[in-house]
Amino acid sequence: MNPCIRNCCLDENDICLGCFRTLDEILAWRGLTTKGREQVMIEIEKRRIAKAR
């Protein structure tokens, strides 16, 4: 499952304001293993929570 929500806009830290992936994570997504994608999803949730605070 790709976390992209088609609301792409990078902040000053190169983190997408739509899906909360870093630019590097976005570029690497297709080549990641299932385990790698799961790890990115964990990091996305951490960023989403931090942003909400």
RAHU-V526312 format. One record per residue. N is the residue number from 1. D_LAST is the distance of its C-alpha to the last C-alpha in Angstrom with 1 decimal. Layout:
{{N;D_LAST} {N;D_LAST}}
This chain:
{{1;26.1} {2;24.7} {3;21.0} {4;21.9} {5;21.2} {6;23.4} {7;20.7} {8;21.3} {9;20.1} {10;19.2} {11;16.9} {12;18.3} {13;17.6} {14;19.4} {15;16.6} {16;17.2} {17;14.9} {18;16.5} {19;16.7} {20;14.5} {21;17.8} {22;19.1} {23;22.4} {24;24.3} {25;22.9} {26;23.9} {27;27.3} {28;28.0} {29;26.9} {30;30.5} {31;31.9} {32;29.5} {33;30.8} {34;29.3} {35;27.9} {36;26.5} {37;24.8} {38;23.4} {39;21.9} {40;20.3} {41;18.9} {42;17.3} {43;15.8} {44;14.6} {45;12.7} {46;11.1} {47;10.1} {48;9.0} {49;6.6} {50;5.4} {51;5.5} {52;3.8} {53;0.0}}
